[in-house]
Amino acid sequence: MNIQEPKYAWARLLTVRRQTCRIILHHAAADGVSALDIHRQHRANGWAGIGYHYYVRKNGEVFRGCPEEMTGTHAAYHNSDSIGVCFEGNFQQDVMPQAQFDAGVELLRDILFRYPELEIICHRDVNQTACPGRNFPAEQMKEESTMAKLTQEEFNEMADCWLAHLSALPPSDWSAEARAWAEGAGIIRGDGDGEYQYKRPMTREEYVAMEYRRQGVDA
């Protein structure tokens, strides 16, 4: 994914994080602040610089903060084993824009690709705070970011299996008279092996061929 890389001037050397067990979600509790603004604010707090590892703007832009492998400064007593992700806005009152939500999900999936077993929690789960706010869509974001993604090949295989299953199902009794008429009139011709596959979905090509025959034109 596309992650912006601001150039930060760190107040001191950063330390490598020895373990990674969770992702902690935050809000900035403010609008219109940039990653560099947060960096300056955190330096003013006496920290090395921006304490979050990632910052997601409301327009969907994602900025790197503290390098991912380094120890951040974002959740007291829990920085040594976590990755901090902060979202622009005050979600005690704001509702997250779709672009920001989608970017957050993509970012979490990107992190989970490298750390598949990480727990995703909110700042309020580990410290006495309302962060990331009552309106923050944490559960929905966690659900969508951890949802398994099928490859195209896996999807095609599943679709083929489902179509084969439908093709093998017998037709319902209530359609017997209509089926006999359609087969007798040559509108339904089957697959050449005596199978009519009545439960299988019909393509537009199949429909127009059947309508062509119904109108009396041999197709």
N, C-alpha and C positions, 0 to 999 in steps of 0.2 A: 504494500500500500504506500501511498505518498505521504511521507512525514517530513515536515519542514524542520530544518536544522539551524536554529539561531546560534549565533556565536556568543558564548557567555564568558565573562571574566569571573573566575571562581576565586573566592576569598582565601581558600586553602585547598590542599589536596583532598580528593575524595577517596573513600576506602571501598574496596571490593566487598560486595555482599556475599557472605559465605553460604547462605541457603535462601531458597525462594519457595514459600509455602502458599502465598495468597496474593491477590490483587485487591487493593483497597480503593474504593471509589469516593471521590470528593467533589464538592462544588466550590467555586471561587467566592461565592456569596456576593458577587458583583458582576455587572455587565461592563463591556468595553475595555477590559483589561487584557493586555497581551502577555505572552510568555515572558518577555523581557521585563514588563512591569512587575510581574510576580517575582522574577529573579532579583530585581532591585529591592523589592519589599522584603524578601527573605534574607538578603544580605544585610539589610538594615536591622533585621532581628538578631543578627550575629551569627547566622548560618553561612555555610559555604556558598550558597546561591539557591536557585530554585529547587525546592525540595521534592516536587512531583517529578515522576519520570516521563509523564506525557500530559499534554494539555490540549483539550478539545474545544475549539471555538464554536459559537452558535451557528456559524455558516458551514460547519463541517470540516474546517481545516484542522489538521492535527500537527502539533508541535512537540518535538522532543525536548525534555527538560534535563533532569539529571540522567546521565547515561544508564541504560537499563541494568547493567551488571553492577552498578555502584549502589551504595547504601544511600537512600534518600532521607528527607526530613519532612515527613507528612503525617505521621501517626505516632504519638508518643508511646514508647516502650514496644513498638511493633515495626520499627523501621528496618530492623536487622534481617527480617525474613519476608519482606513484602515489596511489591511494585505499586507505586501510587499513581493513580490516573485522576486528573482533575478536569472538571467541565466548567466552562464559562457560564455564569448566571447565578442567580439566587433562587434555588428550587424550593425554598420555603414559600415562595409566591409565584415564581415563573413556571411555565409549562415548557418542556424541552421541545425545540423545533425538530422536525423530522430529519433534516440534514445532519444535525448534531447527534441525534439518536443513532442514525445509520452509521455515521463515522465512528461512534463509540462501539457499536457492535463489531464493525470491521476491525477496529483496533484490538478489542478483546480477543477476537478470533486469531488475530496475528500473534498476540502474546501467547495464547494457549497453544498455538502451533509449536512454539519453542518450549513451553512449559505445560504439557497436557493435563497435569494433575492439580493445577492451582485452584484453590477456593476463591470465589469472588464474593467480597463482603463490602459493607459500607463503613465509612469512618465511625459512624455512631455505634457500630457493633463492637468497637474496641476501645473507644474513648467516650467521655462524657461530653457529647456534642450532638447537635441536630443535623450535622453534615452527613450526607449531601442534600438534606432538605426533604420535607414531607412529600413534595411532588416529583421527586427524582424517580424515574421509572426503573428502579433497580432490578426488580424481579423479572420484568419483561426483557430487560437488557441481558440479564444473566441467562434467561431461557433461550433467547435467540443466538447469543454468542456461543453457547455450548451445544446448540442443535447440530446433529451430525449432517454434513453436507455430502450428498451423493455425487460421484463422478458421472459424466455423461454415459460411460460404458455401463456403470451399475444401474443407472436409470433405464437405459435401453433394455438391459437384461430383465429388469423387473417388469417393464411394459410388455415385453415379448411373452413372459410367463403368464401375465394376466390375460393377454389376448388369447393365448393357447387355452387357458382355463375356460374363458367365455366360449370359445369355439367348440369346446367339447360338451357344453351343457345341452341337454335335450330341450326342444321347444315346449312351450306351455300348451296344455290341452285347449285353452280357450281360443287359440289362434288356428285350430285345426282346419276349419272350413276355409278361412282366408288363405291359408298356406296351400291347401289343395287346389284352390282356384288359381293362385299365382303360379304354382308349379305347372298346372295343366295348361295355362295360357302361355307358358314359356317366359314369363316375366322373371321368375326366379329359376336359375339354372344350376345352382350349386357350384362346387369347386372342381368338378370333373371326376371326383372319387365317390360321388353319391352323398357328399356331406353338404348340407345347406347352411350350417353355422348361423342359426337364427339369433343367437344371443350375442354374436360378435358385432361391435360397432361398424357402421357402414360409412365408407368414404364418399365424398362428393362424386368421384368417378363412378363408383358403383351405383349411386343414386341416378345419375343422368343416363347410365346404360340401361337401368331398369325402366326408367321413364320412356326412353327411346323405344324399347321393346313394347311397352304398354300402348304406345301410340301406333303400333302396328308396323314399325320399321325394324327390320332385322339388324341386330347389332351383335 
